[in-house]
Amino acid sequence: MVSGIFLAIILIAIGYVCGSLPIGVWVSAAKGIDIRKMGSGSTGATNVYRCVGKKEGILVMLLDMLKGYLPVTAAIMLDHGSMTITLPLGASTLVLPDLVPCFVAAMAMIGHSKSCFLGFTGGKSAATGLGTITALNPAVGGCVFIVFLSTIYLTKFVSVASMTAGIVDVLFMALFKAPPAFIGYAAFGGLLVIIRHKANIQRLLKGTEPRIGDKAKVQTDAQTVDNPTDQVKSDESIS
């Protein structure tokens, strides 16, 4: 039991470190760009897509997904119920044997939004969260990704697509009869993504949230001016 708990702690720590990896910063730096000083300043895929390039943005999104997928997959393969909670529910009992992969997934998301490599700042954790969901249940991950892409196509708002994905992941987990711990994690992850989009929600309500394809605005000390050579001030969503 002691060795099992020790392994669980190691896996959870690895989940946080993997989530903390500043992929967007590294990919942008390879192009001579400090992404934290461009567009929205976000290190996520949306800002990289708009300020560095489409290929780089897609690469960051895929790698951010892997940050969540790989540690959770490792936890599923290596952990054997070292953290199991038994909850008495009246005449029945609820057994939760799948907690370690869920804790690893949660720490990967927290790592992305509170990266130890970036002074505990970061992105919105949407792509990393999708990676964790896909590791826990590939069918759910696929359905959530389809909803995400469909929402972008219909609304042109990445932020709306990210928050929508964060809501439907719980529904799909329940629909595919995932373990209760997985459903609980999906609710946590979706809530975290929505909370991280607080500024986006405010801009949506004000009608100032940028859509995909909008021209960039460069912030100066004196004023904000349009600049066709830069990319749009991002909604920081796929981060």
C-alpha positions in Angstrom: 0.0 0.0 0.0 2.8 2.4 0.8 4.5 1.8 -2.5 1.2 2.3 -4.2 0.6 5.6 -2.5 4.1 6.7 -3.3 3.6 5.9 -7.0 0.4 7.8 -7.0 2.1 10.9 -5.5 4.8 10.6 -8.2 2.2 10.3 -11.0 0.3 13.4 -9.7 3.5 15.4 -9.5 4.4 14.4 -13.0 0.9 15.4 -14.1 1.5 18.9 -12.8 5.0 19.3 -14.3 3.7 18.1 -17.7 0.9 20.5 -17.6 3.3 23.3 -16.6 5.5 22.9 -19.7 5.2 26.3 -21.6 4.9 24.8 -25.1 3.6 28.0 -26.6 6.5 30.0 -25.2 9.0 27.5 -26.6 7.5 27.2 -30.0 7.2 31.0 -30.4 10.8 31.5 -29.2 12.0 29.1 -31.9 10.6 31.8 -34.3 12.3 34.6 -32.4 9.1 35.8 -30.8 8.2 36.3 -27.2 4.5 35.3 -27.3 3.9 36.9 -23.9 4.5 40.3 -25.5 2.3 39.6 -28.6 -1.4 39.9 -29.1 -3.1 39.0 -25.8 0.0 37.8 -24.2 -1.4 34.3 -23.7 0.9 31.4 -24.2 -1.9 29.2 -25.6 -2.5 27.9 -29.1 -5.0 30.7 -30.1 -2.5 33.5 -29.5 0.3 31.5 -31.1 -1.9 30.8 -34.1 -2.7 34.4 -34.7 0.7 36.0 -33.8 3.2 33.4 -34.9 1.5 31.3 -37.6 -1.2 28.7 -38.3 1.2 25.8 -38.3 2.7 26.8 -35.0 -0.7 27.4 -33.5 -1.9 23.9 -34.5 1.4 22.4 -33.2 1.0 24.1 -29.8 -2.6 22.9 -29.5 -1.6 19.3 -30.3 1.3 19.4 -27.8 -0.8 21.1 -25.1 -3.3 18.2 -25.6 -0.5 15.7 -25.2 0.5 17.4 -21.9 -2.8 16.2 -20.5 -3.1 12.9 -22.4 0.3 11.3 -21.7 0.5 11.6 -17.9 -3.2 10.5 -17.5 -2.6 7.5 -19.8 0.5 6.6 -17.7 -1.6 6.9 -14.5 -4.3 4.6 -16.0 -1.6 2.0 -17.0 0.5 2.1 -13.8 -2.0 2.8 -11.0 -4.1 -0.1 -9.6 -6.5 1.6 -7.3 -4.0 2.8 -4.8 -6.4 5.6 -3.9 -9.8 4.1 -3.6 -12.6 5.8 -1.6 -15.7 4.0 -0.4 -18.7 6.1 0.4 -21.7 4.7 2.2 -24.9 5.8 0.6 -27.8 4.5 2.7 -28.2 0.8 2.0 -25.6 0.8 -0.8 -22.0 1.8 -1.1 -20.2 3.9 -3.8 -16.7 2.8 -4.6 -14.4 5.2 -6.4 -11.3 3.2 -7.5 -10.2 5.6 -10.4 -9.1 8.6 -8.4 -5.4 8.7 -9.3 -5.9 9.3 -13.1 -8.4 12.0 -12.2 -6.0 13.7 -9.8 -3.3 13.5 -12.4 -5.7 15.0 -15.0 -6.7 17.8 -12.6 -3.0 18.7 -11.8 -2.2 18.8 -15.5 -4.9 21.3 -16.0 -3.8 23.3 -13.0 -0.2 23.2 -14.2 -1.2 24.7 -17.5 -3.0 27.6 -15.9 -0.5 28.0 -13.0 2.8 27.0 -14.6 5.8 26.7 -12.3 7.9 27.7 -15.3 6.0 31.0 -15.8 5.7 32.3 -12.3 2.5 30.4 -11.7 0.7 32.1 -14.6 -0.6 30.4 -17.7 -3.5 29.8 -20.1 -7.1 28.6 -19.9 -6.3 24.8 -19.9 -8.9 24.0 -22.6 -6.6 22.0 -24.9 -4.8 20.3 -22.0 -8.2 19.5 -20.5 -9.3 17.9 -23.8 -6.2 15.8 -23.7 -7.0 14.5 -20.2 -10.6 13.7 -21.2 -9.4 11.8 -24.3 -7.1 9.7 -22.1 -9.9 8.9 -19.7 -12.4 8.1 -22.4 -11.4 8.4 -26.1 -15.0 8.3 -27.3 -15.9 11.2 -25.0 -12.8 13.1 -26.1 -13.7 12.6 -29.7 -17.3 13.8 -29.2 -16.1 16.9 -27.2 -13.6 17.8 -29.9 -16.4 17.6 -32.6 -18.6 19.9 -30.5 -15.6 22.2 -30.0 -14.9 22.5 -33.8 -18.7 22.8 -34.6 -19.1 25.6 -32.2 -16.1 27.5 -33.6 -17.6 27.0 -37.1 -21.0 28.4 -36.0 -20.0 31.2 -33.7 -16.4 32.1 -34.8 -15.6 32.5 -31.0 -12.9 30.2 -29.7 -13.9 31.1 -26.1 -17.5 30.1 -26.6 -16.3 26.8 -28.2 -14.0 26.1 -25.2 -16.6 26.8 -22.6 -19.2 24.7 -24.5 -16.8 21.8 -24.6 -16.3 22.2 -20.9 -20.0 21.8 -20.4 -20.7 18.9 -22.7 -17.8 16.8 -21.5 -19.8 16.0 -18.3 -22.9 15.0 -20.4 -20.9 12.8 -22.7 -19.1 11.1 -19.7 -22.5 10.3 -18.2 -23.9 9.2 -21.6 -21.0 6.8 -22.1 -21.5 5.5 -18.6 -18.0 6.4 -17.4 -16.9 5.7 -13.8 -18.3 8.3 -11.3 -14.8 9.6 -10.6 -14.4 10.4 -14.3 -17.7 12.3 -14.4 -16.7 14.2 -11.3 -13.4 15.2 -12.9 -15.1 16.3 -16.1 -17.3 18.6 -14.0 -14.2 20.0 -12.3 -12.3 20.5 -15.6 -15.3 22.1 -17.3 -15.8 24.5 -14.3 -12.1 25.4 -14.3 -12.2 26.2 -18.0 -15.2 28.5 -17.6 -13.7 30.2 -14.6 -10.5 30.8 -16.6 -12.6 32.5 -19.3 -14.0 35.2 -16.9 -12.5 38.0 -19.0 -13.9 36.5 -22.2 -17.3 36.2 -20.7 -17.2 39.9 -19.8 -16.1 40.8 -23.4 -18.9 38.6 -24.8 -21.4 40.5 -22.8 -20.0 43.8 -23.9 -19.8 42.7 -27.5 -16.1 43.3 -27.7 -14.9 39.7 -27.8 -12.8 39.1 -31.0 -13.8 36.5 -33.5 -11.4 34.3 -35.5 -10.1 36.4 -38.4 -10.4 39.8 -36.8 -7.5 42.1 -37.4 -5.0 42.6 -34.6 -4.7 45.6 -32.3 -1.4 46.7 -31.0 -1.4 48.1 -27.5 0.7 51.2 -26.9 1.1 53.4 -23.9 -0.9 56.1 -25.5 -3.5 54.3 -27.6 -4.7 51.2 -29.3 -4.2 51.1 -33.1 -4.9 48.6 -35.8 -1.9 46.8 -37.2 -2.3 44.4 -40.1 1.1 42.9 -39.6 0.2 41.5 -36.2 -2.5 39.1 -35.3 -5.7 39.8 -33.4 -5.8 40.4 -29.7 -6.7 36.9 -28.8 -9.4 35.5 -26.6 -6.7 33.2 -25.2 -9.0 30.3 -25.3 -7.2 27.2 -26.6 -4.5 27.6 -24.1 
